[in-house]
């Protein structure tokens, strides 16, 4: 009985902690104005409300997918297209955060990088892509049972 009570208590603490963290992430995204900046850069400012709603719904569905192993009845081609779209979204959000927080100008000033910034950003993107491909395509590359 005591063990069940402790498990329920741990679930409540975990759920409350997750809600606080996700609220903080969404507050951070809202406070620094990532969505309006992304909409401004893509010249789609009229759809800002849709972007914000999609971000919240995506966060909720992503969290649910982390709890339950949801399988969608799609083939590998549809999964590849969805993965590409998700990667583009993450890249756009990452660049919006970097631009909003003026990371790139600070990096160029402090690191005395005057030329080759394109190659620096490209190297980061290719490194991220390589890591994702290794994770998903190489069997046994990441085995959580060894953690």
N, C-alpha and C positions, 0 to 999 in steps of 0.2 A: 504494500500500500504506500509506504514511504517513497519507494522508488518511482511509482507512478506519479505521485505528487511532485517529486523533483523533476521528472520529465516534463510535466505540464508547466511547472515554473520556468524551466529552461526554454520551453517553446514560447512562453509569453515574453520572456526577456529577449529572446532572439527576434521575435516578431516586432517588438517595440523598438529594438535597436535598429533593425532593418528599416522601419518606417522613419526613424529619425535621420538615418544616413541618406535614404532616398529623398526625403524632404530637403535635407541640406544640399544635396546635389542639384535638385531642381531649383532651389532658391539661389544657388550659385550661378546656374545657367541663366536664370532670370535677371539676377542683380547685375551681371556684367553685360547683359544685352546681347547674348550670342545669337538668338533667333532673329531679332530685328536686323542685326548686322549681316547675317547670312542672307536674309531676304533682300536687304539693300544691295548686296554684292551680286546676287543673282537676278536683280531687277524683278522680283516677284513679291514686292511689299504688300500687295493686296491679299496675299495668301498667308499672312503672318499668323492669324488665328488658327488656321488649319495646321501650320507647322507646329505651333505650341501644343495643340490638341494631339497631334500625331506623336510628339515627343513624350507626352504624359502617357498616352495609351501604349506606346512602345515600351516605356519603362515598366508599366504594370504587366504587360504580356511577357516581357523579358524576365521579370521576376517570377511570374507564374511558371514559365518554361523552365526556370532553374529548379523549381520545386518538384514539378511533375515532368516525367519523360514523355513529352508530347511528340507524336509521330504524325507527320503530314503525308498524305498519300500522293506525293509527287515523285517524279523521276529525278534522275541525276541532273538533267539539263535544267529543269526548273529550279532545283536546289542551287545549281551553279549561278543562274541568273539572279536569284534572290541574294546569294552570297555576294555577288558583284555589287548589287544595289546597296547592300548593307555596308560593304567596304567603302563605296563612294560616299555614303552618308557619314560614316565615321571620319573619313578624310576631310570632308567639308566641315564637319563640326570641329575637328582638331585645328584646321587652318583658321576657322573663325575665332576659336579661343586664342590661338597664337596671335592673330591680328588684333583682336580686341584688347588683349593684354600687352600689346606692343612687344611681343617676345622677339620677333625677327629684327626690328630696328635695334633693340637692346643688344641682341646677340652680335649683330654686325658691328656695332660700336665697341662693345667690350672685347670682342674677339678679333677686332681689326680685320674683319672679313669685308673686303670691298668687291671682290669678284668671286664668282663660283658659288653664289648662294643657291642658284638653281640646282647645282650638283649636290649640295648639302641636303636640301629638301628631298631631292630625288633619292639620295642614299638612304634617308630615313624611311621613305615610302617603300623602297625595294627591300629594305631590311624587315620591315613589318610584314610585307607580302611573303617573303621567304619564310619567316617564322610561322605564319599562318599556314602556308602550304605544307611545311614539315609537320606541323601539328595535325593537320587533317588528312594528309595523304600517306605519311609514313607509318605503317602499323607498328605500334609499340613505342613510338617516339615519346609520347607522354603516357605514363601508366600511373594513375592516381593511387593504385594499391601499394606503390612503393613509397608513398609519402609518410 
